[in-house]
Amino acid sequence: MQDSVQSGVFKFLSDGTGMVLGAFNLPFGVSCQTQTMYNDTECQQIMNLIMLEKTWRDCSMQFRYQGMAGQGVYTTSFMQSLNEKLQAGFQLNIIPAQSICKFAYCGF
């Protein structure tokens, strides 16, 4: 079912840390996963992650953002099934705060 929450998790520990996780179905068959973790009781160290994924019959595309303390990493990947036993694709990682841009090919 589109436009619905698949799952949600709230985890709070006695040491003051915790996390909130969510998985959602978005329009056009896009799935979304979110995660927020905090490592202190004052919520000064918070990490956020969001991932969007679209899967077709023989390929998939994914966008992911992971950020903490004003810095983030952006990742885009595309994977294609070439036959029953072989997949190939690429991944692009960008870290704007450090002016890093890395591109990789992969296969398995």
Protein Blocks (a to p, Z undefined) as FASTA:
>chain_A
ZZiafbdcddddfkopacdddddddehhiacddddddfbfklpaccdddddddddfkbcc
ddddddeehiacddddddddfblmbccdddddddfknopacdddddZZ
